[in-house]
Amino acid sequence: MRSNQITIKDIARILGISASTVSRALKNHPDISIETKNAVNDLAEKLKYQPNAVALSLKNSRSNTIGVIIPEIVHYFFSSVISGIEDVASQNGYTVIICQSNESYEREVENTKALLSHRVDGILVSISKNTTDFTHLTDIQESGIPLVFFDRVANGIEADQVIIDDLEASYRATRHLIESGCKRIAHFAGPLNLLIGQHRLDGYLKALEEARIPVDKSLIIEADSFEKAHNAILELIEFRNLPDGIFAVNDLTAIGAMQTLQKKGIKIPDQVSIVGFSDGRFSGITDPTLTSVDQHGYEMGTTAAEMLMEHIFKSPENRTPEIKILQADLIVRGSSVKK
Amino acid sequence: MRSNQITIKDIARILGISASTVSRALKNHPDISIETKNAVNDLAEKLKYQPNAVALSLKNSRSNTIGVIIPEIVHYFFSSVISGIEDVASQNGYTVIICQSNESYEREVENTKALLSHRVDGILVSISKNTTDFTHLTDIQESGIPLVFFDRVANGIEADQVIIDDLEASYRATRHLIESGCKRIAHFAGPLNLLIGQHRLDGYLKALEEARIPVDKSLIIEADSFEKAHNAILELIEFRNLPDGIFAVNDLTAIGAMQTLQKKGIKIPDQVSIVGFSDGRFSGITDPTLTSVDQHGYEMGTTAAEMLMEHIFKSPENRTPEIKILQADLIVRGSSVKK
């Protein structure tokens, strides 16, 4: 395998041209002349130069470590994903190191640099809410390091990804409320500039449309926290516009709505049924317990880690990027089942 | 600074003795003769050998990364600690990589190896429940890598540590119940083979003793989960042994007790006052809200990271290990304040 150690610099030295010219010639860059491209390619072939020498040399000196970049570990969903990743990594003799972007683009870039300089064998990323420039992520791929996205993906980068079918899950959550007899269903929505907020709203709308329930815009409210749900409920009561069902974009919002309703003497689920999303640690400890969508964080972690391991153990040429879409399950509990 | 590169092996070669003899001679080990010690020390001085050459050489090629080994990131407390660590690290131009032991001694050892082989500049550790052999931790120190323990420390290792005064916090939590008028106070305790369970019980006992309330053993119950609290309450009701106050070892236990009491028609705090421990995400969303002990995870993180940074930037000889004990605060809420 010594031939793998031929580098772009060797070719540049022999031909008396710059390394960046060699690099661009190998990539068939339009700025480079046909003559130069032919010379570079001929020599590369003779010397058995491997375009992904970096990746191969890294593979030959594996660190047996994979890196994970995650927005916020405080979320139960993300910590479940990490458990799944760690179990698969451990089965393969790998150690996982985790970096938290804390929803900051700058930290995500720093995290990426740190993982690359520590020569991890592969990287799993869920991008921060504020990441719109993806250069640091394409840098990972250009370094020859396998990359898999999970949950929050960078649109437009060709890489493996594992995601949840948010629209379908929200559709089923809303349909469940309709089937339980609700006629006026509110949606407490997330920020609609985020894909996640948009998909969950779309699922809600799809279920209403299918059941021929007209959309009442006064029942679609941007409220994605405990406090915002509290205020939204007070307002709905004040304007005598109370729904008989609420589908909330996350569990804490659902719980905020539930408690405010209960304090006002409104019975859950008899007068208002409630469904949350993401089935965190809270759903089992409320009274009544909360119907919610289980996003299968652990399964997302094992799936993403298995894709990464496959990518590490096979050479990158032999595989095309895959997208795996996991189905989320609705877990029906007390908050939506009328006695 | 080339003189830093003189190693123990150089001295051993020149004197014709083994490296381990040189190492022990430099440490003034009793097994080594005075003559050998003198020869080694003389040569070391002439060659300007630095005992901590490893540490210095690592410092000269800093990775600007620190590693954290944490039992379980799913706990709100630990994720708060990480936020504190990351903020201090970021201010110092450092990136944090996190490894989760998942309460497994074996994974903790693997994590340690991974962080050492990635040449992090310092390591922060909170040990797993199952760690009783500390060799991997002394290995860190012997590699010349600064080490700081937080929350769960390895007894007997001389290193910086940041801990919470658990006994004092539990004493204050119990005293608060006494001052609110409770006469029969139960303690829902953690496993008593763990220091944390023992300290919290001791704090409870100290408060009772001070108030001359006799200890009723039937009111000290090993119950440290939502389900165990539920069962414990049912049993107390069945045996007509209900207390008028409960100090629980953690918040989920307190919430389990509260909900079971409420389902049986018992009013909180009018009939039973409840205090939890660790002030996680749940305490604000229960009804009534839960009185609990705030362990200041974020502050623990910043304190530990600052100690580590000081250790990284100063050479180890110039400092002696420090123990910082943080005071936890009781946050009084609805579950213990009679109207």
Interface residues (C-beta under 8 A of the other chain):
Chain A: S63 N64 T65 G67 E72 I73 V74 Y76 S79 S80 I82 S83 E86 S90 T95 V96 I97 I98 C99 Q100 N102 R107 E110 N111 K113 A114 L115 S117 H118 F226 L252 I255 G256 Q259 Q262 K263 R281 F282 G284 I285 D287
Chain B: S63 N64 T65 G67 E72 I73 V74 Y76 S79 S80 I82 S83 E86 S90 T95 V96 I97 I98 C99 Q100 N102 R107 E110 N111 K113 A114 L115 S117 H118 F226 L252 I255 G256 Q259 Q262 K263 R281 F282 G284 I285 D287
